[in-house]
Amino acid sequence: MHHLNLEHHEHKGEIGYAIHPKFRGRGLASKSVILLTKYVFKKYNLKRISAMSRVKNKASSRVLEKAGYKLEGILRKNKCVDGVYLDDFIYAKLK
């Protein structure tokens, strides 16, 4: 997991992840997101966990979908990388 940001007063959290290229395609991200989601919902009594993936990153979107996250929308020009603006999907899972 890349990060877990908890906002207890709002009962929500955000996750992010990155897998080294040598370890991709093994289901590690999916398993990790599934386990972390269950753990965080239980331990911190959250009502919502969100995550983003680049629109072009189909594998990352699939990870979130496998973990039961639902696509909520697109954040247009959400990040600028080397002068190019990129769109992100926003996913969330509710308890």
NUMARMI-171576 format. One line per 2 residues: for each residue x, y, z of C-alpha. Coordinates in Angstrom, 3 decimals. Each point is the difference from the previous one (the first is absolute). Example, Ala and Ser with C-alpha at 12.3 -4.5 7.8 and 13.67 -1.06 7.14 Angstrom:
2
12.300/-4.500/7.800 ~ 1.370/3.440/-0.660
END
This chain:
95
0.000/0.000/0.000 ~ 1.240/3.403/-0.917
-1.909/1.871/2.656 ~ -3.009/-0.064/2.253
-1.416/3.381/0.904 ~ -2.617/-0.056/2.742
-2.282/2.862/0.884 ~ -1.626/-1.349/3.165
-2.243/2.999/0.506 ~ -1.519/-0.576/-3.421
-0.015/-3.817/0.172 ~ 1.800/-0.359/-3.299
3.368/-1.092/-1.288 ~ 1.969/-0.093/-3.231
2.350/-2.696/-1.234 ~ 2.669/-0.061/-2.653
2.341/-2.715/-1.206 ~ 2.905/-0.707/-2.314
1.446/-3.361/-1.016 ~ 3.548/-0.378/-1.295
-0.082/-1.098/-3.668 ~ 1.692/-3.328/0.827
-2.931/-0.964/2.229 ~ -2.933/1.134/-2.126
-2.536/-2.447/-1.385 ~ 0.062/-2.258/3.068
-3.100/1.324/1.738 ~ 1.997/1.586/2.804
-1.638/3.413/-0.286 ~ -3.499/-1.495/-0.118
0.608/-2.188/3.040 ~ 1.584/2.893/1.898
-2.823/2.429/-0.740 ~ -2.631/-2.577/0.960
1.721/-0.793/3.316 ~ 0.793/3.615/0.833
-3.564/1.087/-0.762 ~ -1.480/-2.625/2.326
2.509/0.805/2.739 ~ -0.440/3.773/-0.172
-3.809/-0.135/-0.055 ~ 0.064/-2.160/3.120
2.837/1.628/1.972 ~ -0.858/3.647/-0.647
-3.783/-0.297/-0.458 ~ 0.171/1.929/-3.251
-3.013/0.479/-2.249 ~ 1.869/0.781/-3.234
3.354/-0.838/-1.575 ~ 1.003/1.595/-3.287
2.801/-0.523/-2.499 ~ 1.040/1.413/-3.362
1.460/-1.542/-3.113 ~ 1.162/1.590/-3.222
-2.590/-0.322/-2.765 ~ 2.574/-1.783/-2.192
1.029/-2.437/2.773 ~ -2.465/-2.833/-0.603
1.836/-2.370/2.366 ~ -0.330/2.406/2.928
-3.704/0.505/-0.699 ~ -0.439/-3.774/-0.101
1.688/-0.325/3.413 ~ -2.557/2.356/1.521
-2.933/-1.660/-1.757 ~ 1.115/-3.445/1.227
0.064/1.411/3.537 ~ -3.595/1.184/-0.342
0.678/3.694/-0.594 ~ -2.476/1.823/-2.248
0.907/2.598/-2.590 ~ -1.395/3.363/1.064
1.361/2.259/-2.703 ~ 2.916/1.539/-1.854
2.198/2.785/1.315 ~ 0.993/1.841/-3.181
3.523/1.414/-0.206 ~ 0.591/-1.104/3.569
3.788/-0.296/-0.218 ~ 2.654/1.659/-2.136
2.979/-2.213/-0.902 ~ 2.726/1.475/-2.192
-2.377/2.660/-1.262 ~ -2.726/-2.497/-0.915
-3.275/0.069/1.926 ~ -1.358/-3.429/0.930
-3.486/-1.139/0.957 ~ -0.711/-2.265/2.961
-2.876/-2.313/0.846 ~ -1.315/0.315/3.552
-1.229/-3.214/1.611 ~ -1.553/-0.580/3.398
-1.273/-2.785/2.192 ~ -2.621/0.679/2.649
-0.778/-1.927/3.150
END
